[in-house]
């Protein structure tokens, strides 16, 4: 968790219970974006997504959501089973995407189930000096093109068995349409984030 993000007071107590199921390697939940003073301006919920995919059931089913580029996991909500993290060699990085969250989650999709808890489990404080904002504002697609390369390369190389059942031509067509929409909304998104961080 980044130093400027924060948790609801009962996050750990709520979340630790799901790890009684030994097959669960990662748990996450809904999150709120806040301004610099901590006031909530947006809540991200995953309840519109397929429940089995959200739970990575069966592994690595949640890759179907990552491939849409419309799905993300708020890192401030995440808990990872230490044994699973050590098994993949610790937090992962990627040459296409400069943060460790997505690469690490991708590797964990191959290790076991995820547990989505439909409760608010973290607060993401948006500031103008955040690493993500500086990276995203330099990218024509607010970082989604780089995320796409990270995800697609992982699926094609590390999840070969899963990858063979996918229609890559259709997936990449949908991804490119989504990236085009992101590029159109880049400037309004940057302005919104600058206002939010004041």
C-alpha positions in Angstrom: 0.0 0.0 0.0 1.3 3.5 -0.9 2.0 5.8 2.0 -0.9 8.2 1.2 -3.6 5.5 0.9 -5.6 4.3 3.9 -7.9 1.5 5.1 -11.3 1.2 6.9 -10.7 0.3 10.5 -12.1 -3.3 10.1 -10.3 -4.2 6.9 -7.9 -6.8 8.3 -10.5 -8.4 10.6 -12.9 -8.7 7.7 -10.4 -9.9 5.2 -8.3 -12.4 7.1 -11.2 -14.8 7.4 -11.2 -15.8 3.8 -7.7 -17.2 4.1 -9.1 -20.1 6.2 -9.8 -21.6 2.7 -6.3 -22.8 1.9 -7.0 -22.5 -1.8 -7.3 -18.7 -1.6 -4.0 -16.9 -2.5 -5.3 -13.3 -2.9 -8.2 -11.3 -1.5 -9.5 -7.9 -2.6 -12.5 -5.7 -2.4 -14.1 -2.5 -3.5 -12.2 0.8 -3.0 -12.8 4.5 -2.9 -10.9 7.2 -4.6 -10.4 10.3 -2.4 -9.1 13.8 -2.9 -6.0 14.9 -1.0 -7.9 15.6 2.2 -9.4 12.1 2.2 -12.9 12.9 1.0 -14.5 10.2 -1.2 -15.2 11.2 -4.8 -15.7 7.8 -6.5 -16.3 4.2 -5.4 -15.1 1.3 -7.5 -17.2 -1.9 -7.2 -16.8 -5.1 -9.1 -20.3 -6.5 -8.6 -21.2 -6.2 -12.3 -18.5 -8.8 -13.2 -19.1 -12.5 -13.3 -18.7 -14.0 -9.8 -16.6 -17.0 -10.9 -14.2 -14.9 -12.8 -13.9 -12.5 -9.8 -12.9 -15.5 -7.6 -10.5 -16.8 -10.2 -12.6 -20.0 -10.3 -11.1 -22.1 -11.8 -7.6 -20.6 -11.9 -6.6 -18.6 -14.0 -10.2 -17.6 -15.0 -9.8 -14.0 -13.8 -7.4 -13.5 -16.7 -10.5 -13.1 -18.9 -11.3 -9.9 -16.9 -7.7 -8.6 -17.1 -7.7 -9.0 -20.9 -10.6 -6.6 -21.3 -8.4 -3.8 -19.8 -11.5 -2.5 -18.1 -10.8 -4.5 -14.9 -8.3 -3.6 -12.2 -7.7 -4.5 -8.6 -7.2 -1.7 -6.1 -3.9 -2.5 -4.5 -4.9 -0.8 -1.3 -7.5 -3.6 -0.8 -5.2 -6.5 -1.5 -4.1 -9.2 0.9 -1.8 -12.0 -0.4 -1.0 -15.3 1.2 2.7 -15.1 2.0 3.4 -18.7 0.9 1.9 -18.0 -2.6 3.9 -14.8 -2.9 7.1 -16.6 -2.0 6.3 -19.4 -4.4 6.2 -16.9 -7.4 9.5 -15.3 -6.2 8.0 -12.3 -4.5 6.6 -9.2 -6.1 7.0 -9.1 -9.9 8.0 -6.3 -12.2 7.6 -6.0 -16.0 9.4 -4.0 -18.6 6.2 -2.8 -20.3 4.4 -1.7 -17.1 6.4 0.2 -14.4 4.4 -1.0 -11.3 4.4 -4.3 -9.4 0.7 -4.7 -8.8 -0.6 -6.1 -12.1 2.5 -8.3 -12.8 2.2 -9.8 -9.4 -1.5 -10.4 -9.6 -1.0 -12.1 -13.0 1.5 -14.6 -11.6 -0.9 -15.3 -8.6 -3.7 -16.2 -11.0 -1.9 -19.4 -11.7 -1.4 -20.3 -8.0 -5.0 -20.5 -6.7 -8.3 -18.9 -6.0 -8.9 -15.2 -5.4 -11.5 -14.0 -2.9 -13.5 -10.9 -3.9 -15.3 -9.4 -0.9 -18.0 -6.9 -2.0 -17.2 -4.4 0.8 -15.2 -1.2 0.9 -11.6 -2.4 1.8 -9.4 0.5 0.9 -9.1 4.2 0.1 -6.9 5.5 -2.8 -5.8 9.1 -2.2 -5.2 10.8 -5.6 -2.5 13.4 -5.6 -0.7 15.3 -8.4 2.7 13.9 -7.2 1.7 10.3 -7.3 3.9 7.9 -9.4 0.8 6.6 -11.1 -0.5 10.0 -12.1 2.9 11.1 -13.5 3.2 7.9 -15.5 -0.4 7.9 -16.8 -0.3 11.6 -17.8 2.6 10.8 -20.1 0.9 7.9 -21.8 -1.5 8.4 -24.7 -3.9 5.9 -23.2 -3.5 6.8 -19.5 -1.3 3.7 -19.0 -3.7 1.1 -20.5 -1.5 0.4 -23.6 1.4 -0.5 -21.3 -0.9 -2.6 -19.2 -2.2 -4.3 -22.3 1.3 -5.3 -23.3 2.1 -6.6 -19.8 -1.1 -8.7 -19.6 -1.1 -10.1 -23.2 2.6 -11.1 -23.0 2.0 -12.8 -19.7 -1.0 -14.8 -21.0 0.8 -15.8 -24.2 4.0 -16.9 -22.4 3.2 -17.9 -18.9 -0.4 -19.1 -19.3 0.0 -21.1 -22.5 -2.6 -23.7 -21.8 -5.2 -21.0 -21.1 -4.0 -18.8 -24.0 -4.6 -21.6 -26.6 -8.4 -21.4 -26.0 -8.6 -17.7 -26.6 -9.6 -15.9 -29.8 -6.7 -13.5 -29.9 -7.9 -11.7 -33.0 -11.2 -10.8 -31.2 -9.5 -9.9 -27.9 -7.1 -7.6 -29.5 -9.8 -5.9 -31.6 -11.8 -5.2 -28.4 -8.7 -4.0 -26.6 -7.8 -1.6 -29.4 -11.3 -0.2 -29.4 -11.1 0.4 -25.6 -7.6 2.0 -26.0 -9.0 4.4 -28.6 -11.7 5.4 -26.1 -9.1 6.0 -23.4 -7.0 8.2 -25.7 -10.1 10.3 -26.5 -10.7 10.9 -22.8 -7.1 11.4 -21.9 -7.1 15.2 -21.6 -10.4 15.4 -19.6 -9.1 12.6 -17.4 -5.8 14.6 -16.7 -7.8 17.7 -15.9 -10.1 15.8 -13.6 -7.2 14.3 -11.7 -5.5 17.6 -11.4 -8.6 19.2 -9.9 -9.1 16.2 -7.6 -5.5 16.5 -6.3 -5.9 20.1 -5.3 
